[in-house]
């Protein structure tokens, strides 16, 4: 597997390099190339891939402004809420827990996650343990940590949300790049940051072979979202489809997964303020 270029570093100082793991199963370049073409065709009617890239750049800029090393120590719930609005799985479950945790705990936990020393896997575990939650809400803390890391520094950290890969359910976008993956009884990728970086390095390799070298963090996210949206549509009327409110527009599914869906009318928030069970 081709090695990605060394990242620029973590936040505003201190470098961090995540070595891409050799994946336990081979991903299929034919699935990727067909998907990349299909994604481009699909998105033409909604602004093309360029508009999605620009939307993801704007999302990253918003995260970086609020989560900078200097500012994160003064982070407020009012500043955090617009970021949560842009995290599909997080905005549906976590806001009541975050409110109950309080600003001081959240500031310390987020600062430790983004800027403390030590491997990123350890920092993610500390973050998930620091915020009191149970059940499905507890699992959503991983998605919160993953989005905060990735969009605060898209080059250094791969997107490590559960829809990209969840070893517990053996489901996610990475499985959809395996030829015949829907028939496999076991997909032993694991969930280490190195596994996610291995998947990202593979996607970058495919893009390079197609002559694509710009905006790689965002095009990688888009391809993951596209491939997972294909899986969602294949699930027909299953419970996963209901998570999207019956949404049948595949481009809108991609926007929701990426957290760049259109704002609701009259400024209404998508953040659920009541605990889901």
Buried (B, 14 or more C-beta within 10 A) or exposed (E): EEEBEEBEBBBEEEEBEBEBBEBEBEBBBEBBEEBBEBBEEBBEEEEEBEEBBBBBBEBBEBBBEBBBBEEBEEBEBEBBBEBBBBBBBBBBBBBBBBBEBEBEBBBBBBBBBBBBEEEBBEBBBBBBEBBEBEEEBBBBBBBBBBBBBBBBBBBBBBBBBBBBBBBEEBBBBBBBBBEEBEEEEEBEBBBBBBBBBBBBBBBBBBBEEEEBEEBBBBBBBBBBBBBBBBBBBEEEEEEBBEBBEEBEEBBBBBBBBBBBBEEEEEEEBBBBEEEEE
